[in-house]
């Protein structure tokens, strides 16, 4: 089992995305829904509101991230980020609503709604103070206490009379807590693409142009496939496509990283910069061998496995356990380059 590749641009974009969506950098945080394992967008990441937006090192990092957004849009080398609608809408100048906030923090939205209509729970003006012990503060996504309504919020108690004011202030803060960071990203974006043209597209379209689609369409990949030493009607080739169809989307993304150093396909067949090449791997006994990927050439050598279960087992092991993708200058890489896999 090998994975052979040079340090391609696509590979670097995959690494950028993985680094941004991690604790390695202070730019992004998991969505509250993800941390609490409830609601939508559990796999989404949001800008860190504690990061600098207007300037400083972190602000420059957000601006640089925006430049990468622009490069990905122009080059169709997608950045595999999972950002929610509230981020994309702000980048595109679209109005955000409570649904966008609920999509990243359903607990907060539900608690605010409960406070606004607390009488529905049987709480009265007389019993409110025995149950609610809040002050004019709220927690940010990065768990900082934020004073609401100016200085001294931590000293001002939430009462029956002012509870709606507290709800409005807390919601307003949470709706805008990423504004500085998004503005810094937009500054970088504007260095690469004319952002005034973004109004021509919906936020969903812009997100897709920058990040591609997270869904790996097996039929789209098949339509952009060439065969070497085998044909699409061969038994082991049919086993290969059946493996991918029965894999989860996460497994398909891992397969793409193994074969191409990226986790998302182009949006259509015409946008493929190169065709996927499926080659026969004629070593016996086939069931004792793993598939070999050549990521620079988007190519896979596929043994003639005897069963679907064995094919799945070998491919799963390869895609999740092989990480040595810089082997071009090794003896193995040189030997692979001389194998003639570019020949039809």
C-alpha positions in Angstrom: 0.0 0.0 0.0 1.5 3.3 -1.1 0.3 6.9 -1.6 2.7 8.8 -3.9 2.5 12.5 -4.5 4.4 15.8 -4.7 3.5 18.7 -2.5 0.7 19.9 -4.7 -1.4 23.1 -4.2 -4.6 21.0 -3.6 -2.8 19.1 -0.9 -1.8 22.3 0.8 -5.4 23.6 0.7 -6.5 20.4 2.4 -3.8 21.0 5.1 -4.9 24.7 5.4 -8.5 23.7 6.0 -7.6 21.0 8.6 -5.4 23.5 10.4 -8.0 26.3 10.4 -10.6 23.9 11.8 -8.4 22.8 14.8 -6.9 24.1 18.0 -3.6 24.7 16.1 -4.8 28.2 15.2 -6.9 30.7 17.3 -9.1 31.6 14.3 -12.1 29.2 14.6 -14.1 27.4 17.3 -16.5 24.5 17.1 -20.1 25.7 16.9 -22.0 25.6 20.3 -24.3 23.0 18.8 -21.2 20.9 18.0 -19.9 21.2 21.6 -23.2 20.4 23.1 -24.1 17.7 20.5 -27.5 19.1 19.8 -29.3 20.8 16.9 -27.9 21.5 13.4 -24.4 22.2 12.2 -22.6 20.0 14.8 -19.6 19.8 12.5 -19.5 23.5 11.7 -16.9 26.0 12.9 -17.3 29.7 13.6 -14.9 32.6 13.9 -13.4 33.1 17.4 -14.9 36.3 18.7 -11.9 36.7 21.0 -9.7 37.0 18.0 -8.6 40.4 16.7 -10.7 41.6 13.8 -9.5 45.2 13.1 -5.8 44.6 13.3 -3.0 42.8 15.0 -1.6 39.3 14.3 -4.9 37.5 14.5 -6.6 40.2 12.4 -3.9 39.7 9.7 -4.5 35.9 9.9 -8.3 36.4 9.2 -7.4 38.7 6.3 -5.0 36.0 4.9 -7.7 33.4 5.3 -9.9 35.7 3.2 -7.3 35.8 0.5 -7.3 32.0 0.4 -11.0 32.2 0.0 -10.5 34.3 -3.1 -7.8 32.1 -4.5 -10.0 29.0 -4.0 -12.9 30.7 -5.8 -10.8 31.6 -8.8 -8.9 28.4 -9.0 -11.6 25.9 -8.0 -9.2 24.3 -5.5 -11.8 24.1 -2.9 -11.2 24.8 0.8 -12.9 22.1 2.8 -14.3 24.3 5.5 -17.6 23.8 7.2 -18.9 27.3 8.0 -22.5 28.0 8.8 -25.0 30.4 7.1 -24.4 33.2 9.6 -20.8 33.5 8.4 -21.5 33.3 4.7 -24.4 35.7 4.9 -22.3 38.3 6.6 -19.6 37.9 4.0 -22.1 38.3 1.2 -23.9 41.2 2.8 -27.2 39.3 3.3 -29.3 39.9 6.4 -29.1 37.3 9.1 -32.0 36.1 11.1 -32.7 34.2 14.3 -32.7 30.9 12.3 -29.1 31.5 11.4 -28.2 31.9 15.1 -30.3 28.8 16.1 -28.4 26.9 13.4 -25.2 27.2 15.5 -26.6 27.6 19.0 -30.0 26.2 19.4 -29.7 26.1 23.3 -29.2 29.9 23.4 -32.2 30.7 21.1 -34.5 28.3 23.0 -33.4 29.8 26.4 -34.1 33.3 25.1 -37.5 32.3 23.8 -38.3 30.7 27.2 -37.3 33.8 29.0 -39.4 36.0 26.7 -42.5 33.8 27.3 -41.7 32.6 30.8 -45.3 33.1 32.0 -46.1 30.1 29.8 -44.1 28.0 32.3 -46.3 29.2 35.1 -43.8 31.8 36.4 -45.3 35.0 37.6 -44.0 38.4 38.6 -44.1 37.4 42.2 -42.1 34.2 41.7 -39.7 35.4 39.0 -37.0 36.5 41.5 -37.1 33.1 43.2 -36.2 31.3 40.0 -34.1 33.6 37.8 -30.7 34.9 39.1 -29.4 36.4 35.9 -27.6 39.8 35.4 -27.2 41.8 32.2 -24.4 39.6 30.9 -24.2 36.8 28.3 -21.6 34.2 27.4 -19.7 34.6 24.1 -18.9 31.6 21.9 -15.4 31.5 23.5 -17.0 31.5 27.0 -16.2 35.1 28.0 -18.7 37.0 30.1 -20.0 40.0 28.1 -21.5 42.9 29.8 -24.7 44.1 28.1 -26.1 47.6 28.0 -22.9 49.3 28.8 -20.6 49.1 31.8 -22.1 47.6 35.0 -24.1 44.9 33.3 -22.8 42.4 35.8 -24.4 44.4 38.6 -27.8 44.9 37.0 -30.3 42.2 37.8 -32.7 40.8 35.2 -36.2 41.4 36.5 -39.7 40.6 35.3 -40.0 44.1 33.9 -36.6 44.2 32.0 -36.3 40.6 30.9 -37.2 41.4 27.3 -34.6 44.1 27.2 -32.0 41.6 28.4 -33.2 39.1 25.7 -32.9 41.7 23.0 -29.4 42.8 24.1 -28.1 39.3 24.4 -29.5 38.3 21.1 -28.1 41.4 19.4 -24.6 40.6 20.7 -24.7 37.0 19.6 -25.9 37.9 16.2 -23.0 40.3 15.7 -20.2 38.8 17.7 -18.3 37.6 14.6 -18.6 40.9 12.7 -15.0 42.1 13.2 -13.6 38.8 12.2 -15.8 38.5 9.2 -14.9 42.0 8.1 -11.2 41.0 8.3 -11.9 37.9 6.1 -13.8 40.1 3.7 -10.8 42.5 3.4 -8.6 39.6 2.3 -11.3 38.3 0.0 -11.5 41.7 -1.7 -7.8 41.5 -2.5 -8.5 38.6 -4.9 -12.1 39.0 -6.2 -14.3 42.0 -6.7 -16.6 41.5 -3.7 -19.1 44.0 -5.0 -20.1 41.2 -7.4 -21.0 38.9 -4.6 -24.5 40.5 -4.5 -25.1 38.6 -7.8 -24.9 35.3 -6.0 -26.7 33.8 -3.0 -24.6 32.9 0.1 -25.1 29.2 -0.8 -23.6 29.8 -4.2 -20.6 31.7 -2.8 -20.0 29.0 -0.2 -20.0 26.3 -2.9 -17.6 28.3 -5.1 -15.1 28.7 -2.3 -15.6 25.3 -0.5 -17.2 23.1 -3.0 -19.8 20.5 -2.1 -19.1 18.3 0.9 -21.1 15.5 -0.8 -18.9 13.1 -2.8 -21.0 12.2 -5.9 -19.9 8.7 -7.0 -21.7 9.0 -10.3 -20.0 12.3 -11.1 -16.6 10.7 -10.3 -17.4 7.8 -12.5 -18.3 10.0 -15.4 -14.8 11.6 -15.1 -12.9 8.3 -15.0 -10.5 6.8 -17.4 -9.4 3.1 -17.3 -5.9 1.7 -17.9 -5.4 -2.1 -18.2 -9.0 -2.7 -17.3 -12.6 -1.7 -18.4 -15.7 -0.5 -16.6 -17.4 -3.9 -17.2 -14.6 -5.9 -15.5 -15.7 -7.7 -12.3 -13.1 -6.0 -10.0 -13.9 -2.6 -11.5 -17.6 -3.1 -10.7 -16.5 -4.1 -7.1 -14.6 -0.8 -6.8 -17.6 1.3 -7.7 -19.9 -0.7 -5.5 -17.4 -0.1 -2.6 -17.6 3.7 -3.1 -21.4 3.6 -3.4 -21.8 1.7 -0.1 -19.2 3.8 1.7 -20.3 6.7 3.9 -19.7 10.2 2.7 -16.9 10.5 5.3 -15.2 7.4 3.8 -15.6 8.8 0.3 -13.9 12.0 1.4 -11.1 10.0 2.9 -10.8 8.1 -0.4 -10.4 11.4 -2.3 -7.7 12.5 0.1 -5.9 9.2 -0.5 -6.1 9.5 -4.3 -6.1 13.2 -4.9 -5.1 15.0 -1.7 -8.4 16.8 -1.5 -11.7 15.9 0.0 -14.2 17.5 -2.4 -15.0 16.9 -6.1 -15.4 19.7 -8.7 -19.0 20.7 -9.1 -19.3 19.2 -12.6 -17.4 17.0 -15.1 -16.2 19.9 -17.1 -14.5 21.4 -14.0 -12.2 18.4 -13.4 -8.6 19.6 -14.0 -7.7 15.9 -14.6 -9.5 12.7 -15.0 -9.5 10.0 -12.4 -7.6 7.0 -13.7 -8.4 3.5 -12.4 -5.7 1.0 -13.2 -5.4 -2.7 -12.8 -2.9 -3.9 -10.2 -2.0 -7.4 -11.5 -0.2 -9.0 -8.5 -1.2 -12.3 -7.1 -2.8 -13.3 -4.8 -4.7 -10.1 -5.1 -6.4 -10.4 -1.7 -3.0 -10.0 0.0 -2.4 -6.6 -1.6 -3.6 -3.1 -0.9 -4.5 -0.5 -3.6 -1.8 2.1 -4.5 -2.6 5.7 -5.0 -0.7 8.3 -7.1 -2.2 11.5 -5.9 -0.3 13.8 -8.3 -2.0 11.9 -11.2 -5.3 11.3 -9.4 -4.7 7.6 -10.1 -5.5 4.3 -8.3 -4.0 0.9 -8.9 -6.8 -1.5 -8.0 -6.2 -5.3 -7.4 -8.6 -7.9 -8.7 -10.2 -8.7 -5.3 -12.3 -11.8 -5.0 -15.1 -10.4 -3.0 -16.8 -7.1 -2.0 -16.0 -7.6 1.7 -12.3 -8.0 1.0 -12.3 -5.0 -1.4 -14.0 -2.8 1.3 -11.6 -4.0 4.0 -8.5 -3.3 1.9 -9.7 0.1 0.7 -10.8 1.2 4.1 -7.5 0.3 5.6 -5.6 2.2 2.9 -7.6 5.4 3.0 -7.5 5.7 6.8 -4.0 4.5 7.5 -1.8 5.7 4.7 -0.5 9.3 5.2 2.9 9.2 3.4 2.1 11.3 0.4 5.5 12.8 -0.4 7.2 9.9 -1.9 8.1 11.1 -5.4 11.8 11.3 -4.6 12.1 8.0 -2.9 13.0 4.7 -4.6 9.4 3.7 -4.5 8.3 7.0 -6.1 10.9 6.7 -8.8 9.9 3.1 -9.6 6.2 4.2 -9.7 7.0 7.0 -12.1 8.5 4.4 -14.4 5.5 2.1 -14.4 3.9 3.7 -17.4 0.6 4.4 -15.8 0.0 7.4 -18.1 -0.3 5.0 -21.1 -3.8 4.0 -22.1 
